[in-house]
Amino acid sequence: AGGDLGSDLFATCDLTIEQSIYSSILAAQLAAKLGSPGCLLVLPGAQAARAGTPGMLAYGMAKAAVHQFTASLADSAAGLPPDSHVLCICPVTLDTPTNRQAMPTADHSQWTSLDSVAELLVQWSENQNRPPNGSLVEV
């Protein structure tokens, strides 16, 4: 997920742009075309990208772009349906099989479970405990 100056940074950037930025653009376009007034759009950011990511240049740039996109989409002039709500989840590390395989010696007990993210999404979709529009939410 990283990319550093010693790697093929362009190829890694292409991949992270497709994974993070293009998917966010697609989600926003679908919300603009198909969403109802007051719809909720949640995009995938990363807590690490809220600061420098020297060992993960491509990843950090792509996630920081999603953070900026979230702030822009939260403005009523962005083109989403009226009263739409845009949030960006910013996990430290999600507890997934891929992450466990990539980081087998890490302390998995500190990672965010997918179930806890799902619970938040359900709450927010029901307009419960929803953070302010445009928020970057650490999970």
C-alpha positions in Angstrom: 0.0 0.0 0.0 3.0 2.2 0.4 5.3 3.5 -2.2 8.6 5.2 -1.4 11.2 7.0 -3.5 13.2 3.8 -4.0 10.2 1.9 -5.5 8.3 2.3 -8.7 6.4 5.2 -7.2 4.4 5.9 -10.4 3.0 2.4 -10.5 2.1 2.5 -6.9 0.5 5.9 -7.3 -1.6 4.6 -10.2 -2.8 1.7 -8.0 -3.6 3.8 -4.9 -5.3 6.4 -7.1 -7.6 3.8 -8.6 -8.3 2.2 -5.2 -9.0 5.3 -3.2 -9.6 8.3 -5.4 -11.5 6.8 -8.4 -13.7 4.7 -6.1 -14.5 7.8 -4.1 -15.3 9.8 -7.3 -17.6 7.0 -8.5 -19.4 6.9 -5.1 -19.9 10.6 -5.2 -21.2 10.6 -8.8 -23.6 7.8 -7.9 -24.8 9.7 -4.9 -25.3 12.9 -7.0 -27.3 11.0 -9.6 -29.2 8.5 -7.5 -29.1 9.8 -3.9 -32.2 11.2 -2.2 -32.2 14.4 -0.3 -30.4 13.9 3.1 -28.4 10.9 1.8 -25.3 9.7 3.6 -22.0 9.3 1.7 -19.1 7.7 3.6 -15.6 7.7 1.9 -12.5 5.7 2.8 -9.7 7.8 4.3 -6.9 6.9 6.6 -5.7 8.2 10.0 -2.1 7.9 8.8 -2.7 10.4 5.9 -3.6 13.2 8.4 0.2 13.6 8.8 3.2 12.8 6.7 3.6 9.2 5.4 7.3 9.0 4.4 7.2 5.2 4.1 3.9 5.2 2.2 4.1 8.1 -0.1 1.5 7.0 -2.7 -0.9 5.7 -0.1 -0.7 8.9 1.9 -1.2 11.1 -1.1 -4.3 9.1 -2.3 -5.9 9.1 1.1 -5.2 12.8 1.7 -7.0 13.5 -1.6 -10.0 11.6 -0.3 -9.9 13.7 2.9 -9.9 16.9 0.8 -12.6 15.5 -1.5 -14.8 14.8 1.6 -14.5 18.5 2.7 -15.3 19.7 -0.8 -18.3 17.4 -1.2 -19.7 18.6 2.2 -20.3 22.0 0.7 -23.8 22.4 -0.7 -22.4 23.7 -4.0 -20.7 20.4 -4.7 -23.7 18.9 -6.5 -25.0 16.3 -4.1 -28.7 16.1 -3.3 -29.9 18.7 -0.8 -29.0 18.1 2.9 -26.6 15.3 2.0 -24.1 14.3 4.6 -20.5 13.3 3.7 -18.1 11.6 6.1 -14.7 10.0 5.7 -13.7 7.1 8.0 -10.1 7.3 9.0 -9.0 3.9 10.4 -5.6 3.5 12.0 -5.6 -0.2 10.9 -8.6 -2.3 9.9 -8.6 -5.8 11.2 -8.7 -7.7 7.9 -7.1 -11.0 6.7 -5.0 -9.1 4.3 -3.6 -6.8 7.0 -3.0 -9.7 9.4 -1.1 -11.5 6.6 1.0 -8.4 5.8 1.7 -7.6 9.5 1.7 -10.9 11.3 3.7 -9.6 14.4 1.6 -6.5 14.9 -0.7 -6.1 18.0 -4.0 -7.0 16.3 -5.9 -6.2 19.5 -5.5 -2.5 18.7 -6.9 -2.7 15.2 -10.4 -1.6 14.3 -12.8 -4.5 13.7 -15.0 -4.5 10.6 -18.0 -5.2 12.8 -17.4 -2.0 14.7 -17.2 0.0 11.5 -20.4 -1.7 10.3 -22.1 -0.7 13.5 -21.1 3.0 13.0 -22.3 3.0 9.4 -25.7 1.6 10.5 -26.0 4.3 13.3 -25.0 7.0 10.9 -27.5 5.8 8.2 -30.2 6.0 10.9 -29.0 9.6 11.7 -27.8 8.5 15.2 -24.5 9.9 16.6 -23.6 11.2 13.2 -20.6 13.5 13.2 -20.8 16.9 11.5 -20.9 17.0 7.7 -17.5 16.9 6.2 -15.8 15.2 9.2 -12.8 12.9 9.1 -13.7 10.3 11.6 -11.0 8.2 13.3 -12.2 4.6 13.7 
